[in-house]
């Protein structure tokens, strides 16, 4: 199996590349410096030359506030590149897996979103990712759309992962306590994506660790596991000055993936404990 990866320098891309290398799978991993995924001509040339069996499209503008500041770039990377890759994948008869987000939902649900619930994005990031989903559905029959949420892991650069990775912890840290979603360990997600891409069960999947929480919940659990002394101070999301609106309650239910894999995703607390263990092994 030959696999092409866009966005290989991101947290998920690096995790996926490591797993595929260990399994001896032939991969072509690219980042924005090596290949501008919005350049249709160049991307077409590279993929026609490489002839992958599967394309993993991870490249994205995922900074939610930057998407509001620069919607044109968000549209180009999150949506238009997906249209181009869908056309190319269909031409070379490759499978195409596109990672999307819980931000395609408005957050007004009272229960975790399932794969066929109606998306209603409330910010530019969610709208451009949903448009990317549509373009892939329209252009490539052999597609997998995988929505996920709130990643954490060794290579993740969000504030939670940076905090857990840091040797010196601050005296106190503010954490939002009134927005809720699913957490996803990048290692668990990458392993799930490998199973999905090897299948022929095309369509939409949600892949997250089980359970629902806020950032405040996550950090309190991390403190319990790690034993650091930082005071975790709960704050309301409304007190933050953020450009983009966020969903208030947008956890995902991994129904389709669990039916495919015939096993449940583990709880985020268990995944967090494993992640913390990996940090201690590296120190």
Helices and strands as residue ranges (DSSP letters): E 2-6, H 11-22, E 26-29, H 40-50, E 54-57, H 64-69, H 71-74, I 75-80, H 81-92, E 95-101, G 102-104, H 124-139, E 143-148, E 151-152, H 159-165, E 172-176, E 184-185, H 186-197, E 203-206, H 215-226, E 231-235, G 237-239, H 255-261, H 268-282
